[in-house]
Amino acid sequence: MGQKKNVFFAFTKVKAKVLSNIAIAPNCYKLSLKGPPSLLKADPGQFINIRIGDSFFPLLRRPFSISKLIPGGLEIIYKIVGTGTRILSTTKKGEYLDIIGPLGRGFTILPHVREHILVGGGVGVAPLVFLAQRLIEVKSRISVFLGFKKSEQIICREEFKQNNIVLNIATDDGSFGYRGTVFSMFEDYIGKSSSSNISVYACGPLKMLKSIAMLSLKENIVCQVLLERVIGCGIGACRGCVVEGKRGYLRVCKEGPVFYADEILWNKIIY
């Protein structure tokens, strides 16, 4: 497959000002932050580690994929899944957050690709917005496949509405767009497509990522996946986020979070 670009892990601990923190779907928020120029050096697929609150609870920082660069800052999209994100959802405009980042290895945009296919599930669609921002500059065809359980959970629809992006949305219950899972929609598309020289980028639930990775490998399609795991330090020191790869254990926070599909031992992934 392709070769990952080398990334020097130069990260910075900074204070970022909250510009807004708004609900965009049930239990789902978009947080806009203003920060120093170092944050704007991020690549699609990288993440930031945020300290939640001013006390020692929660003890560990929380990792969040960067969903978009904005003038003077960046945005993340997150879902309330526990104490940390519940506290984060109460953060107000004008407050400051302690952030480390950008961290990890992002997506590699391959040259001379005829079609770029982005596949996202749930809140996992967020980092694909940032990727689409960069891909628009490439001038290739961009096809986006997003999946949600139901229509009220759809996010980032407007962000993907750009001239050279073909947007497809699936809902499990059929309340909007394709009825079924985003993987089924993607599988149908690949089965009917006559395109060659395509590249796939995916982020979402592990089960979805495994299915996309296995199909891509079967069809000899270059595929990159963004894995989301529980991350402790965020810089590879604690080794708390490892997955098994063909060449040994891989740290999601450092060798990842983006991997080529053929780097991972998918039969060892537990979800």
N, C-alpha and C positions, 0 to 999 in steps of 0.2 A: 504494500500500500504506500501511501505518501510518507514523507518524513517530517516528523514534528520539528518545528522551528525551535531554535535554542532561545531560552528565556533566562535572563539574569534576574535573580530574585531580589530586586531592589524594591523594598516596600517601606512605607513611611507610616508612623503613628501620628495621626492628625486629629484636630477638632473640626468637625463639619457642622455647619449651621443648618437647621431644619427649615426648609422653605415651605413645605407643606407635607401633610400626612393624612391622606384622605382614603375613605372606603370606596372601592371601585366595583366590588361584588360582595356577596355575603362572606364575612370573615376574611376578606382579602383587601389589602391596602397598598397604595402607592406612596412611597416615601421619597421626596425630592430633597437633595442635599447640596449645599454650596460648600466647596472646599478648595484647597490649594491646587496649583497646577499639577502636582504629583498624582492626584486622583484622576486627572484627565488623560494620563498616559496609559490608561487601561485598554486592554484588548477584549473583544467579544469572548465570553466564556470565563473570564476571570471573575473573582469575587472579592468582597470586603468582609472583614471580621469586625462586628460591632459589639462594644461593651454595652450591656443593657443595665440601665440604672446606675446609681452612684454607690451602691453598697456591694457586699461580696455575694449577694444573691440576686440573680443567678451568678454562679462562680465563673463559668466559661463564657467567652464571647460567642456570638452567633454568626455563622457565615451566611451571606446573601449574595447571589449572583447579581451582577450589574445588568440592569435591563435597558439602560439608555444613557447616553451622554447628553447633557443639556448645557447651555451657556454657563460656564463657571462652576459646573458641578455634574452630578449624576443622579439617576433614579434607581431604586430597587422596588420590586413588587414582592410582597410576602403574604403568606396565609397564616392566620392564627392557629397554631397547632399545640401550644403549650404555654407555660408561664412566661418564658422569655418574649415570645412574639406578642402575647397579650399585654405585657408591660410596654413593649415597643409601640403598640397601637395607641397608647395614651400620650405619646410624645407630641408636644405642641410646637407650632410654628414659632421660630425664634430661639428655641432651645438648641443646645449643642450636644453632639454625640462623639464619643471617643472611638476612632476608627483606625484599623490597620489595613493597609492595602495600597494598590491592588495586589492580589495574591493568585498564585497558581498559573497553570498553562491554559491558554485559551484555544479557540478554534484556529486552525490553519486554513486560510482561504487558498485553495489550489488554483493555479493559473490554467488557462486554456480549457476550462470546463464549460460544456455547452449549456448545462442546466444545473442549478443549485436547488436542492430540495430540503426544506426545513420542516421538521416534524416535532410538534410539541404537545404535551398533555398536561392539562390543569395549569397550575402556577408555573410549571416547567416551560411554558411558552415565553416567559419574561425575558430570559437571556437571548432568545432568538430575535427579539426586537433590535437589540444592539448589533447582532450579526447581520441582520437585514440592512441596517444603516450602512454598514461597510460594503456589503455585497452590491448595493445599488451603484456603487462607483465602478464595478467590474464590467457592467453592460451585458452580462449573460442573463438568460431566462431565470427567474426566481419563482419557484412554486412553494407555497406555504400550506401545510396541513396542520390544523389545530383541533384538539379534541377536549371535550368537557362532558360532564355527566348530564347537565341540563342547561337550557338556554340562559338562565339567570347567572350562571357561573362564567359566562363568556367574558374574557378580558382581552385587551390589546387589539381588538378588531380594527379600530381606527388607525392604529400605528402601522398596520400592514397594508392599509389602503393607499398604495402608491402606484404610479403608472406602470412600471414593469414587474409588479408583483401579482401573481395569480393566487388568490386566497381561497382556501377550502376549509370549511368548518364542519366538524362532526359532533353530534351529541348522542350519548348512549340511549336516551329515551326518544330521540327523533324530534325533539321540540324545536330544533333549528338545524337546517342543513342536512347533511348526510346522517342517516339513522344507523348508528353502530359506533364502534370504537375508531379512534384515529388510525390505529394500526390496520384495521380492515379497509379503511378508505385508502391508505397508503399502499397496501397490498394490491388492491384493485387497480390503482393507478399504474403501479409498476408492471402489473400483468398486461395492461392494455397499451403501455407506452412503447413507442418505437424509438425513443430517444436513446442515444448512446453517449458515452463520456459524460456521465452525471456524477454528482457528489451529494451525499446525504449528511445532514447535521441534525442531531436529535437531542431532546431534553425532556424529561418527564419521569413518570413512575418506572421503577426498575423492570417490572414485567413487560412494559411497553418497549423499553430500550432493548431488552434481550430479544424480543420478537423482531424489532427493526434490524438489529445487528445480525441476527441469524439469516434473515431474508436477504439482506445486503450482501453478506458473505456468499450465500448460495448463488446470487445473481452476479457476483463479481463486481459489486458496486462499492466504491470507496465510501466509507461511513465513519463519521466521528460522533461520539456520544458524550454528553456532559453528565457525569455521575454526581448525584447528591447524596452525601453520607453525613453522619454525625462527625463534626470536625472539632478537635480540641484546640490545639495551638495555632493551626492554620499555616505553619511554616515547615512542617515535616518532622519536627523534633519528637513529638509524643507517639507517633506511629499508631494513633488511635483510629485512623480512617482507611486502613489498608484493604485492598482487594487483591485477589490472586490473578496474576498475569502469566503469560507464557514464559517470561524471563524472571519470574519471582514475584514477590509482593510489591505492589505499587501503592504509593501514598496518594490518595485522592487530592489532597491539598497541595501537593508539590509536583509529582509526575502528572497529575491531572489538575483540575477536575475533568478536562477533556481528553479522551483517549480515542485512538482508532479502534474500530470494532474487533480487529484481529489481535489486539494486544491483550484482551481480557479472556480469562477462562470462565465462560458464561455458565458452565455447569457447576461452578463453585460459588456463584452469586446467590446469596440468600435474601429473599424479600418477603 
